[in-house]
Amino acid sequence: MKVVAYSIKSFEKEFLAKANQKKHDITLISNSLSLETAAYAEGKDAVVVFTNDDVSAPVVNRLAEMGIKYIATRSAGTDQIDKDAAASRGIKIANVPVYSPQAIAEHTVALALSLSRQLTRANTHSHNFDFKLDELIGFNFYGKTVGIIGLGHIGLAVAQIFNGLGCHVIGYDVMVPEDLKGIEAVPFNQLLKQADIISLHAPLNTFTAHIINAGSLAAMKNGVMLINTSRGALINTEDVLEALECGKIGYLGLDVYEFEKGLFFEDHQQDKVRDPLLTRLLEYPNVLITPHQGFLTHEALQQIADQTIRNLDNWQQDKCVGKACVCAKNCRAMDAINNPKI
């Protein structure tokens, strides 16, 4: 199969090469997919994309005009892809539904612990040979209530770690797993009111967009810790900034950002104009932001590459099997299953 893979970082190449074993003719380019760069897909059978690529209806239609039959994303989420447009043009879509949930879970807890123990501030002080303990008081996680929003593979992995820290873990999902070990399932509003730490692990769709807003923030405890390693648009950033200002949010850890497209994954140190909301967020000492790196472990990268190549293998063999493959005619039904209302 002839393929062009967009938004490829140098560190991905070895993992894809190991998974592919020269089975498919894959062109790797660093450019993100857009209307302008869609031309690189000329003469290909499939495109491989990532979370911040533009796979909107105009781009999907342009790809279809060039004969593209398949779109594979190297991510669990498919919210960047206009699935209705793909369905109308007979393009099949595949994702990586599960890859090392521990990678995201461990990053989630790392953000929480770093915020709690003031590690960023302490590190900066130490590099300046300032070893005072002022402003470094943290809190124990033992005995705290952690609220997990979204009880999929990652949410459950996060819960396991917090359980190990001695936390009381509560969780909310519209499709609660049958075997919840160490998690008390509660209604959404109850979770907001009870949790000392809230961690987001829901997919982004029309129902979950801005699930964290002025209303939900008002229901939370004063000084709550909020962590998001899922999708940036689950949070209304302007409302969160107001909550930081008034002290409603005591700690904020983000591995994703509502307006990260065209910003994250690249070096913007020399930009003369910077994103104003992100700039304001970074001014707070109780905010820790990482550049969408939760997936960035050797184990996760290999699993992502392996599943991406399996998706191409299945299409080449005229198969569309398992949760990874979203056949065009079933796009809406599969989207409803993978992205339930929260």
N, C-alpha and C positions, 0 to 999 in steps of 0.2 A: 504494500500500500504506500502511495506517495503522500507525504505529510509535511506540513510546515508547522513548527511549534513557536508560538509567540512568547514574548516577555521572559525569555530564558536567561537565567543568571549563570555566571561561570561555574558556580558550585553545583549546579544541577546536571551538568553535562556528563560527568562520570557515572552518576546514578542512572540516567537514561540510557547511556551506552551499555551499561551492565545489564539492564533489563531488556533492552532491545535485541542484543546479540546479532545485529545486522539483519534482522528479519524484515524491517520496514525501512524505506528510504525517507529518512526524516531530516528536514532542513531546520536547523536551530538558529533562531534570530533573537536578538535582544529587543527589537522594536516591539512595542505593545500593539495589539490589534486595534485598528481604527478604519474609517472609510479610506484614508489615504494609504495605509499599509496593507489593506486587504488585497492589493495587487500581487503581493508575494505569494498568495494562494493560487495563482493562475497555474493550471495544469495539475493541481493536487487533488487527492480524494478527500482528505480530511485536514482539519486544523486543530491544533492543541492550544488551549488558552489558559489563563490564570485569572485570579479574582478581580484584578483591576483592569482587565481588557474590556474594550467596548464591543459587546456582542449584542447591541441593540438591534431593533428591526431593520433600520437602513443598512447596517453592516451585514446582518444575516441575509438580507435580500441580495446584497452585492456578492456575497460568497456563493449564494445559490446560482446567480447568473454565471459564475465562473465554473460551476459544476461541482461545488463542494457538497458532499453527501453526509458528512459526519463532523460533529464538533465534540471534542473531548476536553473537559476542564480538569486541571490538576488540583482540584479542590473538592471539598465535600459540598459546599454551597454552589448553587446554580443560579443565584439571584442576578448575576451579571448578564445572563443570557435571556433574550426574549424568546421564551419557549413557544408562545403562540405563533410568532413569526417563523420559527424553525418548523413547527408542525405544518404550517400552511405551505411551506416549500419542500416538505418531505425530507427534512434533514434530521437525522438521529442524533441524540445527545447522550453523552455518558459522563459520569463524574467519578470521584473516588469517595464512596460513601463512608468508608471507615479506614483510617490510617492512624496508628499509634495514638489513641486517645490519651495515653499517658504523657505524651509530649506536650499537648495543650494543657492538660491537667496540672502537670508539674510547673509549667510557666505561670499558670493562674495562681498557684499557691506561692510561687516565688515572688510574684508581684505583691501579694497580700503580706507575706512575711517581711519583705523589704520595706513596705510602707509602715508596718507596725513598729519595726525596730529602727526606723530612721536610717537605714543603711546607706542610702544615697548621700544624705547630708553628712553622716559619719565618715564616709569614704572621702568626700571632698575636704572635710576638716583635716583628716589624717594626712592627706596628700600635701596639705599646707602646714604640716607639723603642729596642728591645733588638736590637742588630745583632751580638751575639756569635755565634760559630760553634759553640759548645759544643752537644752533643746533636743536631747536624744532619748527621752523617756518614752518607752513603748508600752505595749500591753500583752498579756498572755492570751493565747488562743484557747487554751484549756478552759472548758466550761462556757465558752461563747456559743451563740446560736448563729449558724451559717445557713443562709437561704440560697438554694440552687434553683435557678429558673431555667428549665429545660433539662429533662432527665434522660437524654440520649447517652451514647457511649461516653462522651466527654464529661457530661454532667455527673454521671455515675462514678467515673474515675476521680473526679475532683472530690466527690463526697467521701470516697474511700480514704483519701489523704487527710481530709479534715477530721474524719472519724479517728484516724490514727493520732491526731493531735489532741484528742479528747474533747472535740466540739460536739454540740448537739446539732445535727444536720436535719434541716427541713427542706422539702422540695416541692416544686409545682411544675406540672405539665398537663396538657389536655389529654395526653395518652400516657398515663402512669404505668410503668413496667410492673408486671405481676410480682416479681421477686425483688422487693426493695430491701436491701440489707443495710441497716444503719441509717435509714432515711425515713423521716416521718412525712408522709404526703399531706399537704395542707392547701387550702384555697389560696389564690393569688394574694388577695388583700391581707390575709392572715400572715403570709410570709413577709410582706412588706412591713407590717407592724412589729413582728417579733424578731426579725433578724438583726444581728449586730454587723454581720458581713453578708453582702448580697453579691452573688456571682452569676453572670449571664452566660447561658449556653444554648440559646434558642436560635433557630434559623431565621433569616430575614425574609419576610414576606409582607403582604399588605396588612396582615393582622398584627404582626410583631413590630413593625416599624414604629419607632418612638414609644415603645412600651414603657421606657423610663422617661417620664415627662413631669411637668409641674404637679399634676395630680398624684401620680404614683410617688413622687419624691416627698410630697407633703405627708403621705401616710407612713413614711419611714421614720425610724428613730433618729433623734438628733445626734450628729456625729457618726452616722453610719459609714461603713466602708463599702464602696461600690467597685466591683471588678468586672471588666468586659474584655474577654478574649474571643468573642464570637463574631459579630458584625457591628461596625461602627454606628449604623443607622438605627440600631435598637435603642439608642440614646438620643434624646433631643439635647444637643450640645449647649444651646443657649440656656435651656432650663437648668442643666447641670452646673453651668457657670454661676447662675444665680444662687443655686443651692450651696455651692462652695463659698460664695461671698458671705452668705448669712450663717454658715456653719452647720447647715443641715447635713451636708456631706463632710465628714471628717477626714476621709482618705479616698482617693480616686486612683485606680490603676487601670490603664488602658493599653491593650496591645492592638487595638483597632480604633479608627477615628471616622466619624460620620462623613467627612469630606477628604478621605485619604487618597481617592483616585487621582492619579497624576502627581501625587506627592510622596506617598510611601514607596519604598523599594528603590528610591533614587537619592542622590546627594544634592541637596538644595541649599548648601551653605552659602553659596554666592548669590542667591536670589535677592534682588533689591526690594521686592515686595513679597511679604510672607503672609501666610494664611492668618487672618486676624483672630479667629476663634482659637486656633491651636496656639498662637502666640500668647493669648491670655491664659489659656490652661497651663502653659509651661511656666507662668509667673508664680504659680502657687507651689510652696514647698511641700505641700501634702498631696501633690499630684505626681504620679510616675507613669511615663509614657514610653512604650517600646514600639518599634516600627513593624508591627505585624510579623513577629518572629516566633510566635508560639509553635509553629510547625517545624522550626528550623533545628532538627536533630538528624543525625545520621540515619537513625532507624526510620523516622517518619519520611525523610526524603526518599529512601529506597522503596518503602512501601507505596508511596505516591507514584514513583516511576514504574514500579512493577504493575500496579493496577492500571495505569495509563496504557502501558503496552498490552496488557490483557484485553483492554477495551478495543484496541486496534486489531488484535488477533481475532476477537469475536466477530467484529465487523467483516474482516477479510474472509472469515469462514461462514459469513452470512448468518451469524448468530446474534441474538440480542437477549442476553440472559442475566438474571440476578438483579439486585437493587442498583447496580452501577449503571445499567443501561436504561435510558428513558426513551422508548420508541416514540417516534413522532406522533403517531395516532393516539398515544396514551399520555401525552405530555401533561395535560391538565390533571388527569387522574393521579399520575405519579407525583406531580407537584403537590397535590393536596395531601398525599400520604407523607411525603418527605418534609413538608412545611405546614404542619397543622396549625390551626389558630391557637394562640396563647391567650 
